[in-house]
Amino acid sequence: MVFMKKPTSRILIINDENLILKEFIKGLNSAAKSLENPLGITFAGVTTAREALQAIQDDGDIQSVLVDDTLYTLKNGEKGSRNLQMTALKLVQEITRFRPELDIYILIAQEKEDEVVDALFTETVDGYFYREERDYRGMYRILNAQLQEKARTPFYDQLKNYVLMAKDAWHTPGHSSGDSLRDSPWASDFYQFIGEHIFRADLSVSVPMLDSLMEPTGVIAEAQKVAAKAFGARRTFFATNGTSTANKVIFQTLLAPGEKLLLDRNCHKSVHHGVVLSGAHPIYLDSSVNKKFSVYGPVPKQTLFNAIEEHSDAQALILTSCTYDGLRYDLPPIIKAAHAKGIKVIIDEAWYGFARFHPAFRPTALEAGADYATQSTHKVLSAFSQSSMIHINDPSFNEHLFRENFNMHTSTSPQYSMIASLDVARKQATLEGYKLLSRTLELAQEVREQINSTGVFRVLELVDLMPDEVKHDNIQLDSTKVTVDISRCGFAVEDLIRELFERYNIQVEKSTFNTLTLLLTIGTTRSKVSRLYDALMRIAREGRAPRRLYHIPEIPGFTNLKYLPRDAFYCGGELMPLLDEQERINNDLDGKVCADQITPYPPGIPVLVPGQTITHEVVRYLISMLRSQKRVEVHGIVYDGYLPCLRLLTAAEEKGLKKLVK
Ligand SMILES: Cc1ncc(COP(=O)(O)O)c(C=O)c1O
């Protein structure tokens, strides 16, 4: 039997009359003791709004709040110390702003309860109790039931139930609950390694009680509905092929072929693939660059405002916030400007799915007004890889079109454990996200201090990371992404990564030529932090002399988009080598149009997209990448034997295509 920790749930009562407060705490705690209490509910109380806000900040186990409406009727200046208090309305607003995941209840003490209800109508209040009834058991039952509702995972619960029902499988998948593997002399080790339940829970659409991801009406619909509430969306959809697919689904919903999309050139490759698939006319916006550390940052605010003005006919704008390095846009003014022109805003929050659950990371994209947010729940919360969410607040959301596109990209055999993991990740984020993220933030601060104390490695703070072009753009840094300057440690970055891996068992997230990035998540433990510190301190104490680091050249600016990426991509094209017979830059490429997306990784930004004009400078850059001492993959290059080539449009193909007008 595995030992499972029991949850603790505290419910905070705020009432400025000490005697009444004590009576309520006593009555409710005794109800909690005598009735079923699987969530470990206890009641605690404070008398002032200030203490209440402090408790909500300090105590991650608080799940619900009971606010007495007498605070609401208190007038400023009525009696000395009471001046410190705020109205119940203001308090409810403050609590919701700080921790929107908490349940809020109002204790009505006044005669005119309808006035109280009216005043709080626009706030997210989960229920009301009439104080004079003193029905502690009744109150406890409701509070407990509502908390249990939040702790429910509709899809995961059903999946577990189904597995426990042990039905005979006369359907896919072929392993049939693992029966094909269990006794195999050749493959039973896989069964043992992966675990019995992964196979038992790997079921098919033939099981109606598990609903359908393609047309959810049962437990998947329910799970998505609770997720929408938790993430502050009107609608939420679970995606089982990552944010890569989520971005494509949204593009195909919002953009008809030829319609304009404003996008950061540094968007993830799925965004560029989405441009090809949707047939959109992309308007690329150059990201800011921190040349010292080869870090690509946000698009400058002014560039965005200018683009919105110049391309007010665009259908949508997509930006990544926060970026892989943790740089976060000041989204509200940008979204406001886009909306003023009727442009929909999509924010790729692949790296920011936890942000809703701690005020240090907010506002989220949706809170800032975005129409769509895509999140790789698997990257930063407890979901399985590929499990993502699409959150929607678009007031003119076209559900039918979205559904058609969602289904176009979704396998008819989705992995049910992934859907369950999204359900559980939502529950965990709602009930203990604040607590876990507070701890992650603390660990991030410790990691920063420890790394700096080595005297050799240095953590880059916002001022170091932020490119000059965005210095006045109110950019924020997500401190759970820790970028470290390694230039004084005496190792080249690849050697340092190898040393950390082989000698200290540490695998980092990513690197540039002179930095390493470490990702802290809600799964980061104190032990891992101390092992990292130990490793970096030992390396620092070895006292190697700093060495010259090979600097990857900056990617050339965007040239000219001659044709729609989709039109260019679907041409057959011809191959042309990057080098001529003397191994020099092939000048014949100059002015030709590329049919593929060419992306050196790192940094992962396309140097060429289909339909883009090739220049001498671009070819020189690609050759320098291919010849680089640092291992750089250049995606999109075609090898004709050993000759690296680009696929280009032929003259005849160009003749048949319509040129783009800006
Ligand atoms: C900014 C950004 N968007 C989207 C993705 C794709 O996410 P997924 O891995 O969930 O498909 C990534 C993955 O690295 C990313 O960095």
The ligand as a MOL file (V3000), in Angstrom:
LIG
                    3D

  0  0  0     0  0            999 V3000
M  V30 BEGIN CTAB
M  V30 COUNTS 16 16 0 0 0
M  V30 BEGIN ATOM
M  V30 1 C 7.1180 29.4200 -27.7110 0
M  V30 2 C 6.7180 28.0080 -27.9960 0
M  V30 3 N 5.5160 27.7630 -28.5300 0
M  V30 4 C 5.0940 26.5120 -28.8000 0
M  V30 5 C 5.8950 25.4410 -28.5240 0
M  V30 6 C 5.4010 24.0620 -28.8560 0
M  V30 7 O 4.9250 23.4650 -27.7270 0
M  V30 8 P 4.6800 21.8900 -27.6140 0
M  V30 9 O 6.0010 21.2990 -27.2870 0
M  V30 10 O 3.6900 21.7960 -26.5010 0
M  V30 11 O 4.1570 21.4070 -28.9050 0
M  V30 12 C 7.1540 25.6270 -27.9480 0
M  V30 13 C 8.0140 24.4790 -27.6360 0
M  V30 14 O 9.1370 24.5730 -27.2980 0
M  V30 15 C 7.5930 26.9510 -27.6950 0
M  V30 16 O 8.7960 27.2070 -27.1820 0
M  V30 END ATOM
M  V30 BEGIN BOND
M  V30 1 1 1 2
M  V30 2 1 2 3
M  V30 3 2 2 15
M  V30 4 2 3 4
M  V30 5 1 4 5
M  V30 6 1 5 6
M  V30 7 2 5 12
M  V30 8 1 6 7
M  V30 9 1 7 8
M  V30 10 2 8 9
M  V30 11 1 8 10
M  V30 12 1 8 11
M  V30 13 1 12 13
M  V30 14 1 12 15
M  V30 15 2 13 14
M  V30 16 1 15 16
M  V30 END BOND
M  V30 END CTAB
M  END
